[in-house]
Amino acid sequence: MKWKTDDGGWNPYLAGGLLGLLAIASVFATTELLGKSSYLGASTTFVRAAGILERTVATDHVLSNEYYTKTKVHVDWQFMLVLGIVLGAFISSKMDKSFRLESVPSTWKKRFGPSIGKRAVGAIVGGIIAMIGARLASGCPSGHGLSGMMQLSVSSFVALAMFFGVGVLVARIVYRRRVS
């Protein structure tokens, strides 16, 4: 098995296998350290980050908010995992010399033009929609795809099918891709 693909990326089978081992290790580690199983996922981290930021300006609101009380606004291992993903992606892209700052990706520019404002609005609106969807589905694609599938959760199979199905549909609408 080749460790890298022809374009320099990781072999997807190797990366998938390592990710599976990380998911299993996270369950064992959290069970030992926390006394309960905790699974991989990312969307709750963004909710907690919003709560931490909001707590700096409206402490009483965060303390009395039912959603934040249930979600527990704090920095935990999943929060650190998400920070590690960002840091790891940065280090990896610097190491393979693929890092570059771009305000408008080429795919977006071809379809919608070079407007940074339009790109920013699209990114923010898309992020809001994705986060609402993740919260409605009680988890994000990584949570359902890794942790839920690992547990053979029917709701995760359904949620993941919806994430991918709607993602393909929206991409085809937005980018007007044709099936060849």
QUIKA-V139358 format. One record per residue. PHI is phi in degrees with one decimal (none if undefined). PSI is psi in whole degrees, -180 to 180 (* if undefined). BURIAL is 1 if it has 9 or more other ideal C-beta (glycine too) atoms within 8 Angstrom, else 0. Layout:
phi->{PHI PHI}
psi->{PSI PSI}
burial->{BURIAL BURIAL}
This chain:
phi->{none -77.7 -77.2 -126.3 -86.2 -61.7 -89.2 93.9 -78.5 -72.3 -63.0 -63.9 -70.9 -66.4 -60.4 -63.3 -63.2 -65.5 -65.2 -61.4 -64.4 -62.8 -62.9 -65.8 -62.0 -64.5 -66.3 -63.6 -64.1 -70.9 -64.2 -70.4 -82.0 -103.0 82.2 -147.5 -72.7 -132.2 -112.0 -65.8 177.5 -129.6 -64.3 -64.7 -61.3 -69.5 -65.3 -64.6 -61.9 -62.2 -64.5 -64.8 -64.5 -65.9 -62.0 -70.1 -115.3 -143.3 -56.2 -61.4 -63.7 -64.9 -66.0 -95.9 -75.8 -59.8 -65.6 -67.9 -64.6 -68.7 -79.0 59.9 -77.3 -162.1 -90.6 -123.6 -65.7 -67.8 -59.4 -66.5 -61.4 -63.8 -61.2 -64.6 -63.5 -64.0 -63.8 -63.1 -64.2 -64.2 -61.8 -60.4 -69.5 -70.3 -66.5 -93.9 60.5 -99.1 -67.7 -158.0 -88.3 -141.8 -84.2 -134.7 -61.1 -60.7 -62.2 -64.8 -60.0 -62.7 -88.9 -118.5 96.8 -88.0 -65.5 -67.8 -61.6 -63.1 -65.1 -62.6 -61.8 -60.3 -66.7 -67.3 -62.8 -61.5 -64.0 -64.2 -62.5 -62.7 -69.5 -61.6 -61.5 -63.8 -69.6 -64.8 -85.0 58.3 155.0 -96.9 -56.8 -69.6 -64.9 -71.0 -69.3 -93.0 -73.6 -65.6 -66.1 -62.7 -94.5 57.7 -74.7 -60.3 -62.8 -71.3 -60.6 -66.6 -60.7 -65.4 -61.5 -67.5 -56.0 -71.2 -60.8 -67.7 -61.0 -64.6 -59.9 -65.3 -61.3 -67.3 -70.2 -66.4 -99.1 47.9 -79.0 -108.6 -78.5 -96.0}
psi->{133 139 -29 155 173 -28 7 -6 172 149 126 -29 -39 -48 -43 -42 -43 -38 -40 -42 -38 -41 -44 -43 -37 -38 -47 -45 -45 -32 -43 -43 -39 -15 3 152 137 138 162 141 166 -28 -33 -31 -39 -35 -44 -40 -42 -41 -39 -44 -44 -33 -27 -24 -21 66 -46 -39 -44 -43 -31 -7 122 -41 -45 -33 -43 -41 -19 97 101 167 119 -170 -34 -37 -47 -34 -45 -42 -39 -35 -45 -48 -44 -40 -40 -49 -44 -45 -31 -39 -40 10 29 -5 133 146 130 131 -29 109 152 -38 -43 -45 -41 -37 -41 -6 178 8 118 -39 -45 -40 -43 -45 -45 -43 -43 -47 -44 -41 -40 -45 -44 -41 -39 -44 -43 -40 -40 -34 4 37 163 174 -36 -40 -49 -42 -39 -61 -46 -43 -35 -30 1 40 123 -41 -32 -38 -44 -47 -45 -40 -40 -44 -51 -42 -49 -37 -44 -45 -48 -41 -40 -37 -49 -45 0 52 142 144 130 *}
burial->{0 0 0 0 1 0 0 0 0 0 1 0 0 1 1 0 0 0 1 1 0 1 1 1 0 1 1 0 0 1 1 0 0 0 0 0 0 1 1 1 1 1 1 1 1 1 1 1 1 0 1 1 0 1 1 0 0 0 0 0 0 1 0 0 1 0 0 1 1 0 1 0 1 0 0 0 0 1 1 1 1 1 0 0 1 0 0 0 0 1 0 0 1 0 0 0 0 0 0 0 0 0 0 1 0 0 0 1 1 0 0 0 0 0 0 0 0 1 1 0 0 1 0 0 0 0 0 0 0 0 1 0 1 1 1 0 1 0 1 1 1 1 1 1 1 1 1 1 1 1 0 0 1 0 1 1 1 0 1 1 0 1 1 1 0 1 0 0 0 0 1 1 0 0 0 0 0 0 0 0}
